[in-house]
Amino acid sequence: MSTTPAEAEIKTDRKLPVLVREADHPRSKLAVFDQRRPLQLDCGVALSPFQVAYQTYGTLNDDRSNAVLVCHALTGDQHVANVHPVTGKGGWWDIMIGPGRPIDTDRYFVVCSNVVGGCMGSSGPSSTNPLTSEPYGLDFPVITIKDMVRAQTMLLDHLGIDSLFAVVGGSMGGMQVLEWCASYPERVFSALPIATAPRHSAQNIAFHEVGRQAVMADPEWRNGRYFVEGTSPRRGLSVARMGAHITYLSDTALHRKFGRRFQDRDNPTFSFDADFEVESYLRYQGSTFVERFDANSYLYLTRAMDYFDLAGDHGGVLANAFRGTRTRFCVISFTSDWLFPSAESRAVVHALNAGGARVSFAEIDSDKGHDAFLLDEPELFAIVRGFLDAAGRARGIVV
């Protein structure tokens, strides 16, 4: 008998309490693939059974030509434009998606799925392993960006969508957009890779390794078996989030928001309390993150980003990934994004030009850092809206 999200807890065979997790019982739509339809992973494993949790917004038109796939970033999920069932907050991109928004749900049918390896309903390390009836933990196979995209193609097949009007995403979501266009160009009419790169840099891999080590150094991590053993590596995951969050912002944005102001005091305490506002802010970011994200998923998704190298998958030549593509592209970067600097986006544009693609490029002047793609950036909204409007006319979309 299966449990429901309303149930407070279940018991494992070891009689240890385990909270019912969104990983198994997501409060969203769910596509389940049985043993007859395994997900073939880059690591050589055929994952089966597996499931994909997703949300949809808007209406699919009669000729199924108005579907937009939105790909989420590292710590995002499928709840892109609805109230999040865990946090109670609005969707992570509801400023971009909705009626009358740049990605207009009165015109487009928007699909957003939790990536494989995530923790909000798609199969991942916190999902129950059918062979053991316990969470997979580190027994879950290592996944790649390409694996995430393969799972998305299976979801779209399940939904009866052969061709996407657009694929859109920023950061890790942008990596998925690029992978879609390289692996399934015939299924993508237009693409918006935002604040992303064709491969993860050595610096970014280094940042991710620091975060992973913070998680694994927490004694409550228990070699990834914390659910079974009734613990939680909250401190390690919180520190990982704090470190990563710094990379999402710019020095200018941090200074404007916090400067060197003290938190609720006029003078230093001469202790290791959170004297400064920026320290308090980071601690808050870490403490709230652990309420909605799984530590092992953090390990798996950061590793997937590290492995991403589109040129490496195409003989070391990035242009080979897009040669002959008919997809229309709009590549967007931000001047203050030092995590995924504009040079990375320009490399994609040059490769697309070499491959004969239709491509436009916009570098938006913003001091908000990498997170600018998630924030109120009127120029970003205007570019996305204009690109999709033009692509819609070329597609002949009838809503």
C-alpha positions in Angstrom: 0.0 0.0 0.0 1.4 3.4 -0.9 1.5 6.3 1.5 0.2 9.8 0.8 1.8 13.3 1.3 -0.6 13.9 4.1 0.9 11.0 6.2 3.5 12.3 8.7 5.9 9.4 8.5 6.5 5.8 7.6 8.6 3.1 9.1 11.4 1.3 7.3 12.2 -2.4 7.8 14.8 -1.2 10.4 12.0 0.5 12.4 13.6 4.0 12.0 11.4 7.0 11.2 11.7 8.5 7.8 9.8 11.6 6.8 7.6 11.0 3.7 9.5 12.9 1.1 8.5 14.8 -2.0 11.0 12.5 -3.7 8.5 9.7 -3.6 5.2 11.5 -3.3 5.5 14.8 -5.1 2.7 17.3 -4.9 2.8 17.8 -8.7 2.1 15.8 -11.8 4.0 12.6 -12.2 5.0 10.4 -15.1 6.1 6.9 -14.2 8.2 4.7 -16.5 8.3 1.0 -15.8 10.9 -1.7 -16.5 9.9 -1.7 -20.2 11.0 1.9 -20.6 14.3 2.4 -18.7 16.4 5.5 -18.8 19.7 4.8 -20.4 22.4 6.7 -18.4 25.8 7.9 -19.5 27.4 5.9 -16.7 26.1 2.7 -18.4 23.2 2.0 -16.0 19.6 1.4 -17.3 17.6 3.2 -14.6 14.3 1.4 -14.1 11.7 2.0 -12.9 12.0 5.8 -12.6 9.7 8.8 -12.5 9.6 12.4 -13.5 7.7 15.0 -11.6 6.5 18.0 -13.6 4.2 21.0 -13.7 2.3 22.5 -16.7 0.8 25.9 -17.3 -1.4 27.2 -20.1 -3.1 25.1 -22.8 -1.5 23.0 -25.5 -3.0 24.2 -28.9 -4.6 21.9 -31.4 -1.5 21.3 -33.5 0.7 21.0 -30.4 3.1 23.7 -31.7 3.2 26.0 -28.7 5.0 23.9 -26.0 7.8 25.7 -24.1 10.1 23.6 -21.9 11.6 25.5 -19.0 14.7 23.9 -17.5 15.6 24.7 -13.9 18.9 25.6 -12.4 20.9 23.7 -9.7 18.6 24.3 -6.7 15.4 24.9 -8.6 12.6 22.4 -9.3 9.4 22.0 -11.3 7.5 24.6 -9.3 8.5 27.5 -11.7 5.2 29.5 -11.6 3.1 28.1 -8.8 3.2 28.2 -5.0 5.9 25.9 -3.8 4.3 23.0 -1.7 7.2 22.9 0.8 8.1 26.6 1.2 4.7 28.2 0.5 6.5 30.8 -1.6 5.8 31.7 -5.2 7.4 29.9 -8.1 11.1 30.5 -8.7 10.4 32.3 -12.1 6.9 33.5 -11.8 8.2 37.0 -12.6 8.9 35.6 -16.1 6.1 33.0 -16.6 2.4 33.5 -16.4 -0.5 35.3 -18.2 0.9 38.4 -19.9 4.4 37.7 -18.8 7.3 37.3 -21.3 6.6 33.6 -21.4 2.9 34.1 -21.7 0.8 31.2 -20.5 -2.1 32.6 -22.4 -0.1 31.8 -25.6 2.2 29.0 -24.7 1.9 25.6 -23.0 4.7 25.6 -20.5 6.3 22.4 -19.1 8.8 22.3 -16.3 10.1 19.1 -14.8 12.3 18.3 -11.8 15.5 16.9 -13.2 16.5 13.3 -12.6 18.8 13.3 -9.6 16.6 16.0 -7.9 14.6 15.7 -4.8 11.1 17.0 -5.6 9.6 13.9 -7.2 11.9 12.9 -10.1 14.0 9.8 -9.3 17.1 10.7 -7.3 19.2 9.7 -4.4 16.4 10.4 -1.9 13.9 8.3 -3.8 13.1 4.8 -2.6 15.2 2.1 -4.2 12.7 -0.7 -5.2 15.3 -3.3 -4.5 15.8 -2.4 -0.9 12.7 -0.3 0.1 15.1 2.3 1.4 16.3 5.6 0.0 18.9 5.1 -2.7 21.5 7.3 -1.1 24.8 6.8 -2.9 23.5 3.7 -4.6 21.7 6.0 -7.1 23.8 6.1 -10.3 25.7 9.2 -11.1 23.8 11.3 -13.7 24.8 13.9 -16.3 23.1 16.9 -18.0 22.5 14.6 -21.0 20.7 12.1 -18.8 18.4 14.9 -17.5 17.6 15.8 -21.1 16.9 12.2 -22.1 14.4 11.9 -19.2 12.8 15.1 -20.5 12.4 13.7 -23.9 10.7 10.7 -22.4 8.3 13.0 -20.5 7.5 14.9 -23.7 6.8 11.7 -25.5 4.5 10.8 -22.6 2.7 14.1 -23.1 2.4 13.6 -26.9 4.7 16.5 -27.7 7.0 15.8 -30.7 8.4 19.3 -31.2 9.1 22.1 -28.8 8.4 25.7 -29.7 11.1 26.8 -27.3 13.5 25.5 -24.7 14.4 28.1 -22.0 16.7 28.0 -19.0 19.5 29.7 -17.1 22.6 28.4 -15.4 22.3 24.6 -15.2 19.0 25.1 -17.0 20.9 26.7 -19.8 23.2 23.7 -20.0 20.1 21.6 -20.6 19.0 24.0 -23.3 22.3 23.6 -25.1 22.2 19.8 -24.7 18.7 19.7 -26.1 19.9 21.7 -29.2 22.9 19.5 -29.7 21.2 16.1 -29.1 17.7 16.7 -30.4 17.8 19.7 -32.8 14.9 18.4 -34.8 12.7 18.7 -31.8 13.6 22.4 -30.9 12.3 25.3 -32.9 13.9 28.0 -30.8 16.2 28.2 -27.8 17.1 30.6 -25.0 20.2 29.7 -23.1 20.7 32.3 -20.4 23.7 32.9 -18.1 25.3 29.6 -18.9 28.3 27.9 -20.5 29.1 25.0 -22.9 31.2 23.5 -20.2 31.9 23.9 -16.5 35.2 25.8 -15.8 37.9 24.6 -13.5 37.0 27.4 -11.0 33.4 26.3 -10.9 34.3 22.7 -10.4 36.5 23.9 -7.5 33.6 25.8 -5.9 31.4 22.7 -6.2 34.0 20.5 -4.7 34.2 22.8 -1.6 30.4 22.5 -1.3 30.4 18.7 -1.6 33.2 18.4 0.9 31.2 20.5 3.4 28.3 18.1 3.0 30.4 15.0 3.3 32.3 16.3 6.3 29.1 16.7 8.3 29.1 13.7 10.7 25.3 13.4 10.2 25.8 12.7 6.5 26.6 9.0 7.4 28.0 8.2 4.0 24.8 9.3 2.3 22.6 7.0 4.5 21.2 9.8 6.7 17.5 9.1 5.9 17.8 5.5 7.0 19.9 6.3 10.0 17.5 9.1 11.1 20.0 12.0 10.8 20.3 15.0 8.6 23.5 16.8 7.4 22.0 20.2 7.8 25.1 22.0 8.9 27.2 20.7 6.0 24.5 21.5 3.4 23.9 24.9 4.9 27.6 25.8 4.6 27.6 24.5 1.0 24.7 26.7 0.2 26.3 29.7 1.9 29.5 29.3 -0.2 27.6 28.8 -3.4 25.2 31.7 -2.8 28.2 34.1 -2.7 29.1 33.1 -6.3 25.6 33.9 -7.5 26.0 37.6 -6.5 28.4 40.3 -7.5 30.6 42.4 -5.2 28.6 45.5 -6.1 25.3 43.8 -5.3 26.6 42.6 -1.9 28.0 46.0 -1.1 24.8 47.8 -2.1 22.7 45.4 -0.1 24.8 45.0 3.0 28.0 47.0 2.9 29.8 46.6 6.2 26.8 47.3 8.3 26.4 45.5 11.6 23.4 43.3 12.3 21.2 44.7 15.1 24.1 46.4 16.8 26.2 49.5 16.6 29.6 48.0 17.6 31.4 44.6 17.1 30.8 42.0 19.8 34.4 40.8 19.5 33.1 37.2 19.1 32.2 34.9 16.2 28.6 35.7 16.3 27.0 37.1 13.0 28.1 40.7 13.6 27.6 41.8 10.0 24.4 41.9 8.1 26.0 39.9 5.3 26.9 37.1 7.7 23.3 37.0 9.0 22.0 36.9 5.4 24.2 34.0 4.4 23.2 32.0 7.5 19.6 32.6 6.7 20.1 31.4 3.2 21.8 28.3 4.4 19.1 27.5 7.1 16.2 27.9 4.7 17.8 25.9 1.9 18.1 22.7 4.0 14.3 22.7 4.5 13.6 22.2 0.8 16.7 20.5 -0.7 18.3 17.1 -0.2 22.0 16.9 0.6 22.7 14.0 -1.7 20.9 15.6 -4.6 23.3 18.6 -4.1 26.2 16.2 -4.6 24.7 14.6 -7.7 23.6 17.8 -9.4 26.8 19.6 -8.9 28.7 16.6 -10.2 26.4 16.6 -13.3 27.3 20.2 -14.0 31.0 19.5 -13.5 30.9 16.7 -16.1 29.2 18.9 -18.7 31.5 19.6 -21.7 29.6 20.0 -25.0 32.7 20.4 -27.1 34.3 17.3 -25.5 31.2 15.3 -26.6 31.8 16.5 -30.2 35.4 15.8 -31.0 36.6 18.9 -29.0 35.0 21.3 -31.4 32.0 23.2 -30.0 30.7 24.1 -33.5 30.3 20.4 -34.3 27.5 20.3 -31.6 25.4 22.7 -33.7 26.4 22.1 -37.3 23.5 22.2 -39.6 21.0 23.1 -36.9 17.8 24.9 -37.9 17.0 26.0 -34.3 16.7 29.7 -33.7 18.9 30.9 -30.8 18.9 33.9 -28.5 21.9 33.7 -26.1 21.8 36.0 -23.1 24.5 36.9 -20.5 25.0 39.6 -17.8 28.0 41.9 -17.4 28.5 41.2 -13.7 28.1 37.4 -13.9 31.5 36.1 -12.9 30.3 32.6 -12.3 29.2 32.2 -16.0 30.9 35.2 -17.6 29.9 36.7 -21.0 32.9 35.1 -22.6 31.3 31.7 -22.2 28.1 32.9 -24.0 30.2 34.4 -26.7 31.9 31.1 -27.2 28.5 29.6 -27.8 27.6 32.3 -30.2 30.8 31.9 -32.2 30.2 28.1 -32.4 26.6 28.7 -33.6 27.8 31.1 -36.2 30.4 28.6 -37.4 27.7 25.9 -37.5 25.4 28.2 -39.7 22.8 28.7 -37.0 20.4 31.7 -36.7 21.6 33.3 -33.5 21.3 36.6 -31.7 23.3 37.6 -28.6 22.5 40.1 -25.8 24.8 41.0 -23.0 22.7 42.8 -20.4 24.3 45.5 -18.3 23.5 44.5 -14.7 25.3 44.6 -11.4 23.2 41.8 -9.9 25.6 39.0 -10.7 24.7 35.5 -11.9 21.3 35.6 -10.2 20.2 38.5 -12.4 18.3 36.0 -14.7 16.0 35.3 -11.8 15.4 38.9 -10.8 13.5 41.9 -12.0 15.5 42.8 -15.1 13.3 44.7 -17.6 15.8 44.4 -20.4 15.8 40.6 -20.0 12.0 40.5 -20.0 11.9 42.6 -23.2 14.4 40.5 -25.0 12.7 37.2 -24.1 9.3 38.5 -25.1 10.6 40.0 -28.4 12.5 36.8 -29.3 9.5 34.5 -28.6 7.1 36.8 -30.4 9.3 36.7 -33.5 9.8 33.0 -33.2 6.0 32.5 -32.8 5.3 34.4 -36.0 7.9 32.3 -37.8 6.3 29.1 -36.3 2.8 30.3 -37.2 1.5 29.5 -33.7 -2.2 29.6 -33.4 -3.4 29.9 -29.8 
